[in-house]
Every structure is written in structure tokens, then in C-alpha cells.
Amino acid sequence: MISVISKPITKITGDTSNTSKWVGIHQPVEFEVKRKDYNILSKGGVYNQPQNDGTTLALTWFRITDIGEIKVGDVINFLCGPDEKKRSFTLTVAKINLVSTGNYSFIFFDLNNVIDADKITAYKAYVNVQRKGYYIETFVYQSIKNANLDLAGVVRSKVDVWGNAKINIQKVLSSNIINENKSSYTKINEPVYNQGGIYNIKIREVYDGFVGAFTTLLNTDNLYFVNGSKQLQDPNNYNFGEFVPTLNDSRVSKAKFLSVFDKPTYFNNYPFDISFIYSDNLLNKQVARVETINGAPTNTNLLTNGRGFVNRLKLAGSYASSVKTIDLHLDASTSATTQNPATGTGTLAGVGTIFNPFSPTIRHKLSDLNAWLEAYNDTLRPVTHERY
């Protein structure tokens, strides 16, 4: 049996009540998978098995979960002990005793000539049968052109002696992404599928002509990607937790916009947008764009069909020439809204500002093509690889 024991998910700094499932796809995106064919329930004593020459052979028996496909003569990896003192033994099955009741059987080994046989215990013990050509096959699904999960690629991985495999699907996720802007600039916000969205995996075992059944692909297991990367020394490693909004007023550092800037310049009649993660943490909550001009805030509700993706946020625009600065942030209301598609139920506890209302500040200027080009070139110089 195989199972996923680790996913690229992290607690959000300053908000340990919420997690971030968002990772950059230009750095490792790793899952850890564990293979455990059968668990050892307990260790028994010695069974003296009669031999053809009239002698007996002392075998040590273990009570094991449902014996399944194990048979006499199979070579297995016997793994036992606490994590800090794990031990691995290669043993051959000498005898099997099936029981008529209960979901377990007895398996017997000749430990007489096994080095450190006294260290073989039932504590955290399990066995993996040595299978010819064994590997784990991972099917990767990704939202590429729309909100649907399509098969993006396949990864095949070997396991180590402990039955562990680290499955890195980064190449699959990144190879399907192209940088293109199809924004219409007519909506307050809209998802950009190539810049961030959903991914998921299902896994199965393959060996010596045998192809196992896949694990179930569930929407509740969906994870999320950003077409970007992070600083190597970032406290969240490859995770985009500091950009993931959450409904938590006590969060010390509010989520950031994805666009890298201090005070960007807006020009009337030219395209302008700011990118942000429309987080899975915002299911069933109405989010509004808040523009504050001269101390007067204006709230406009966002469209909900972009949840779970990187979105482009459009400003209201057509500002009077007297407007010098615009303070912008996003805020969650107390009212619930229907998720589209309906993947969530009920409402989330907690209401608060999602993005820091004190940053960013957007400077507003009238249209001037030369000034706009100069400002655009200036924005290219400080860009870091944190920008997607």
C-alpha cells in the first residue's frame, strides 16, 4: 500500500491557524510517498519446524496484517524501530500460517544466522516485499487553459530501502505554462490561468507486469501553483504563504500583492492591473476592492469565479486630474456569498482586511506616452525573481 505522507503545504507566518497550499513552479514541488505493504502487529516466540532429516529449525514468528500476496520464499525488507534508530533487514519468508478469524496472519523467519537479529522488533515495524522493477507512477493534473483539471504529465519514481519516495512534479507543472496576457481589462478582476491555478496528483504501484489501482483524485486535495519562484533564504522556502490572503484579523503581516513595486504609477487610458492570489482560504466570503481617495473609501465587490487562481485586479480608472494618490487594498465583508463553482459550504470564521491597507499606494498621473515608457523601463530594473 502506498500513501502520500507529505505535501508542499506550510503554515502561514504570523497566522498559524491557516495554511498555504500555494507554491512556485520554478522550484521543487515535492510530495513524499510511503510504501508499506504490511504492518507488523506483534512479535512472537520460537516455533520449531520439523525438517526432512528429522531435526527441527527454530523459526521466529510475527503477527502481521492481512497476508495478501506474501508467499513462502519471498524476499522482503523488514523495517522496524523508532525513526531515529530505524533498522532494515533482508529476510526470506520461511513459513506462513493463515488464521480463520481476524484480519491478520502469522509469518515466520529463520533468524539464526541474521546479524543483529535481536534488534528485530515489532515496534513500528512493517514489511515490503521485494518486487522486480517496482516504481510509483504519479499522474499530475493541472488547470492550464481554464478551471478544469487536465492530465499534465506523468512522473515515475523509485523508493528507497525504507519504502520512501520523494516525487518532484515541478518540471511537469512548469512545462505546460506559457506567459501570455489575455486580460480583457473590462472586468474588475479575472483569473489568469497560466499565472496560477490548481493542481493535484494520483499515484499507483507498478512492478513486474502488475499495475495497481490509482488513489482517488479528490477536489478536497487540490493544491495551488504560482508561475513564479522565491528567494532561496525565504522563511517559507518555496511556498507563497506571505502572498496568500486569510480571514484573520490578528495576522501580523497582511498578505502582499504579487506585483513587485513600492508606488507604481497609473496612467489614464492605458492598461493597468495588479496581480494577487485569490486564495482558497476565501471560500464563501465576499471580497471587495477598496480605493481610498482623499480619505474617502469606495468599495466594489470582486467577481467570485476567479477564486483559486492568480487574478488581475483592475482599478476603477477615469480619475480626475486633481487625484494625486490612490490607496488600494482588498477587504473581506461580513456577508457570505455563493462559491462558484460550489466547492465550499457554510462561511469562514473571522473577518478582516486581507491586504495591508497601508501598502501599496498607487500614484495617479494623466496620460503621457513618453513618461509612461520611462516609468515602464524603471519598473523593469528592480524586478526580482520573486515576481512571477
C-alpha positions in Angstrom: 0.0 0.0 0.0 1.2 3.5 -0.8 0.1 6.8 0.6 1.1 10.5 0.5 2.7 11.5 3.8 3.9 14.9 3.0 2.6 17.7 0.7 4.0 21.1 -0.3 1.9 22.9 2.3 3.1 25.2 5.1 1.7 27.2 8.0 1.5 30.9 7.2 3.9 33.1 9.1 2.0 35.2 11.6 -1.2 33.2 11.1 -0.6 29.6 12.2 -4.4 28.9 12.1 -4.2 28.9 8.3 -2.1 27.1 5.8 -0.8 28.0 2.4 -1.2 25.5 -0.4 0.4 27.8 -3.0 3.9 27.1 -4.4 6.1 28.5 -7.1 6.6 26.1 -10.0 10.1 27.1 -10.9 11.5 25.5 -7.8 11.0 21.9 -6.4 7.3 20.9 -5.9 7.8 17.7 -3.8 5.5 15.1 -2.4 6.7 12.4 -0.1 5.1 9.0 -0.6 5.4 6.0 1.8 5.2 2.4 0.8 4.0 -0.1 3.5 3.0 -3.5 2.1 2.1 -5.0 5.5 2.3 -3.8 9.1 3.7 -6.0 11.8 1.3 -6.2 14.8 3.4 -8.1 17.3 6.5 -10.4 17.7 6.1 -13.9 19.0 8.3 -16.6 20.2 10.1 -19.5 18.6 8.4 -22.2 16.5 10.4 -25.4 16.0 9.7 -26.5 12.4 10.4 -30.2 11.6 12.9 -30.8 8.8 13.2 -33.7 6.4 16.3 -35.0 8.2 14.5 -35.4 11.4 15.9 -32.2 13.0 14.0 -29.0 13.8 14.6 -25.4 12.7 13.8 -22.6 15.1 11.7 -20.0 13.4 10.6 -16.7 14.9 7.0 -15.7 14.2 5.3 -12.3 13.8 1.7 -11.4 13.7 1.0 -9.5 10.6 -1.9 -7.6 8.9 -3.7 -9.5 6.1 -1.1 -11.6 4.4 -2.3 -10.6 0.9 0.3 -11.7 -1.8 3.1 -12.8 0.5 4.2 -16.4 -0.1 6.9 -18.7 1.2 10.3 -17.9 -0.4 9.6 -14.2 -0.8 12.5 -11.9 0.0 11.3 -8.9 2.0 12.6 -5.8 3.6 11.8 -5.9 7.3 11.8 -2.4 8.7 11.5 -1.6 12.3 12.4 0.6 15.2 11.9 4.3 16.2 12.5 6.8 13.5 15.9 7.9 14.9 17.1 4.3 15.2 15.5 2.6 12.2 16.8 -0.8 11.2 16.5 -2.6 7.9 16.8 -6.4 7.4 16.5 -8.5 4.3 14.7 -11.7 5.2 13.2 -14.7 3.5 9.7 -15.9 4.4 10.1 -19.5 5.8 6.5 -20.3 6.7 3.0 -18.7 6.7 0.2 -19.6 9.0 -3.2 -18.2 7.9 -5.8 -17.7 10.6 -9.5 -18.3 10.1 -10.7 -15.3 12.2 -9.4 -11.7 12.4 -7.7 -9.6 9.8 -4.2 -11.0 10.4 -1.9 -13.9 9.8 1.4 -15.3 11.1 4.7 -15.1 9.2 7.8 -17.0 10.1 11.5 -16.2 9.6 14.8 -18.1 10.2 16.8 -15.6 12.2 19.5 -17.9 13.3 22.2 -16.5 11.1 20.9 -13.0 10.8 23.3 -10.3 12.1 21.7 -8.2 14.9 18.6 -10.5 14.9 18.0 -9.4 18.4 17.3 -5.9 17.1 14.3 -7.1 15.0 11.3 -5.9 16.9 7.6 -5.3 16.2 8.0 -1.7 17.2 6.8 0.5 14.3 7.6 -2.5 12.1 6.4 -3.2 8.6 7.5 -5.3 5.6 7.9 -4.6 1.9 8.1 -7.5 -0.5 11.0 -7.1 -3.0 9.3 -6.7 -6.4 11.1 -6.7 -9.7 11.0 -3.4 -11.4 9.0 -1.7 -8.7 8.2 2.0 -9.1 5.5 4.5 -8.2 3.6 6.2 -11.1 2.3 9.7 -10.5 -0.3 11.3 -12.8 -0.2 15.1 -12.5 -3.3 17.1 -13.2 -3.3 20.9 -13.7 -5.6 23.7 -14.7 -3.8 25.1 -17.8 -6.3 26.8 -20.1 -9.3 27.0 -17.8 -10.6 26.0 -14.4 -10.7 22.3 -15.4 -8.0 19.8 -14.2 -6.4 18.2 -17.2 -3.7 15.5 -17.3 -0.5 17.5 -17.5 2.1 14.7 -17.3 3.4 11.5 -15.6 6.3 11.0 -13.2 7.8 7.6 -12.3 9.8 7.3 -9.1 11.8 4.6 -7.3 11.5 4.0 -3.5 14.5 3.7 -1.1 15.0 0.8 1.2 12.6 2.3 3.7 9.8 2.5 1.1 10.1 6.3 0.8 10.0 8.2 -2.4 10.3 12.0 -3.0 8.2 12.9 -6.1 9.1 16.2 -7.7 6.5 17.3 -10.2 8.0 20.8 -10.9 9.0 20.0 -14.4 5.5 18.8 -15.3 3.8 21.9 -13.9 6.2 24.4 -15.4 6.4 22.8 -18.9 2.7 23.5 -19.5 2.9 27.2 -18.7 3.2 30.0 -21.2 3.4 33.6 -20.4 0.6 35.4 -22.2 -1.8 38.1 -21.3 -5.3 37.5 -22.4 -6.9 40.0 -19.9 -9.7 42.0 -21.4 -9.3 44.8 -18.9 -13.1 45.1 -18.8 -13.7 43.3 -15.5 -12.8 44.3 -12.0 -10.9 41.1 -11.7 -10.3 37.9 -13.7 -8.3 34.8 -13.4 -5.1 34.3 -15.4 -4.9 30.5 -15.7 -1.3 30.4 -16.9 -0.1 32.5 -14.0 -1.5 30.4 -11.1 -4.1 27.8 -10.5 -4.9 24.3 -9.4 -3.0 21.1 -9.4 -3.5 17.6 -8.0 -2.0 14.1 -8.2 -2.9 10.5 -8.1 -0.5 7.6 -7.6 -0.3 3.9 -8.1 2.2 1.0 -7.8 3.7 -0.8 -10.9 6.0 -3.8 -10.9 6.8 -7.0 -12.9 3.7 -6.8 -15.1 1.4 -5.7 -12.2 -0.4 -2.3 -12.4 -2.1 -1.2 -9.2 -5.2 0.9 -8.8 -4.8 4.7 -8.6 -5.5 6.6 -5.4 -8.7 8.7 -5.6 -8.5 12.2 -7.1 -10.5 14.5 -4.8 -11.3 18.2 -5.0 -10.6 18.5 -1.3 -7.0 17.5 -2.0 -6.5 20.3 -4.6 -3.3 22.3 -4.3 -2.3 25.6 -6.0 0.6 26.9 -8.0 2.0 30.3 -9.0 4.1 30.9 -12.1 7.0 32.2 -10.1 9.8 31.4 -7.7 11.1 32.6 -4.3 14.3 33.8 -2.7 16.4 30.8 -1.6 16.6 32.2 2.0 12.9 32.9 2.3 11.4 31.7 5.6 8.6 30.0 3.7 11.0 28.3 1.4 9.3 27.7 -2.0 5.8 28.4 -0.6 4.0 31.7 -1.4 2.4 31.9 2.1 3.2 35.6 2.5 1.1 36.3 -0.6 -1.9 34.2 0.5 -4.8 36.2 2.0 -6.6 34.8 5.0 -9.5 35.8 7.1 -7.7 36.5 10.3 -7.6 40.0 11.9 -4.8 39.0 14.2 -2.4 38.1 11.4 0.7 40.2 12.0 1.7 40.8 8.4 -1.1 41.1 5.9 -0.8 39.3 2.6 1.0 41.0 -0.2 0.1 41.6 -3.8 2.2 39.5 -6.2 3.2 42.6 -8.3 6.6 43.9 -7.1 6.5 47.6 -6.5 6.7 50.4 -4.0 4.5 53.1 -5.5 3.5 52.1 -9.1 2.3 54.8 -11.5 -1.1 54.7 -13.1 -1.9 56.4 -16.4 -5.4 57.1 -17.7 -6.4 55.2 -20.8 -3.5 52.7 -20.5 -3.8 49.1 -19.3 -3.1 48.7 -15.6 -3.6 45.8 -13.2 -2.2 44.4 -10.1 -1.9 40.6 -9.5 -2.9 38.8 -6.4 -3.7 35.3 -5.2 -7.4 34.9 -4.9 -7.0 32.3 -2.1 -8.8 29.1 -1.4 -9.0 30.5 2.1 -11.6 32.9 0.9 -14.4 30.4 0.1 -17.9 31.8 0.6 -16.8 35.3 1.6 -17.4 38.4 -0.4 -14.1 40.3 -1.2 -14.1 43.9 -2.2 -11.6 46.3 -3.8 -11.3 49.4 -1.6 -9.9 52.5 -3.2 -9.4 55.4 -0.9 -9.0 58.9 -2.4 -8.6 61.9 -0.1 -9.7 59.9 2.8 -13.0 58.6 1.2 -13.1 54.8 0.5 -15.0 53.3 -2.3 -15.9 49.6 -2.1 -16.5 47.4 -5.2 -17.2 43.7 -4.9 -14.9 41.3 -6.8 -16.2 38.6 -9.1 -16.1 35.2 -7.5 -15.3 32.9 -10.4 -11.6 33.7 -10.1 -11.2 32.0 -6.7 -8.4 29.5 -6.5 -6.3 31.3 -9.2 -4.0 34.2 -9.6 -6.1 37.2 -10.6 -5.5 40.5 -12.3 -7.1 43.4 -10.3 -8.3 46.4 -12.3 -8.7 49.9 -10.9 -11.8 51.9 -11.3 -10.0 54.4 -13.6 -11.1 57.7 -15.2 -9.8 59.7 -12.2 -9.9 63.4 -12.2 -6.6 65.2 -12.8 -6.8 66.5 -9.2 -6.3 63.0 -7.8 -2.7 62.5 -6.9 -2.6 59.2 -5.0 -4.9 56.2 -4.5 -4.7 53.9 -1.5 -5.7 50.4 -2.5 -6.4 47.3 -0.5 -8.8 44.3 -0.6 -11.2 43.6 2.2 -13.5 40.8 3.3 -17.1 41.6 4.2 -19.2 40.0 6.9 -21.6 38.7 4.3 -21.4 35.3 2.8 -21.5 34.7 -1.0 -22.0 31.5 -3.0 -18.8 29.9 -4.2 -18.7 29.4 -8.0 -18.1 26.6 -8.6 -19.7 25.4 -5.3 -16.7 23.6 -3.7 -17.2 25.1 -0.2 -20.0 25.0 2.3 -21.0 27.5 5.0 -19.0 30.5 5.9 -15.5 31.0 7.3 -15.0 32.4 10.7 -13.3 35.8 11.1 -13.5 38.9 9.0 -10.8 41.4 8.3 -8.5 43.3 6.0 -6.8 40.9 3.6 -4.2 43.1 2.1 -2.3 45.7 4.1 -4.3 48.9 3.7 -1.1 51.0 4.1 0.6 49.4 1.2 0.6 49.8 -1.7 -0.1 53.4 -2.7 -0.8 54.0 -6.3 0.3 57.2 -7.8 -2.0 58.6 -10.5 -0.9 60.8 -13.4 -2.5 61.9 -16.6 -1.6 60.1 -19.9 1.8 60.9 -21.3 3.3 58.3 -23.6 6.9 59.3 -23.1 6.5 59.5 -19.3 4.7 56.1 -19.4 7.6 54.4 -21.3 10.1 55.9 -19.0 8.2 54.7 -15.9 7.8 51.3 -17.5 11.5 50.9 -18.1 12.1 52.0 -14.5 9.9 49.2 -13.2 11.9 46.6 -15.1 15.2 47.4 -13.3 14.2 46.5 -9.7 12.3 43.3 -10.5 13.5 40.3 -8.6 12.8 36.6 -9.2 10.0 36.7 -6.7 7.9 38.2 -9.4 6.0 35.7 -11.5 
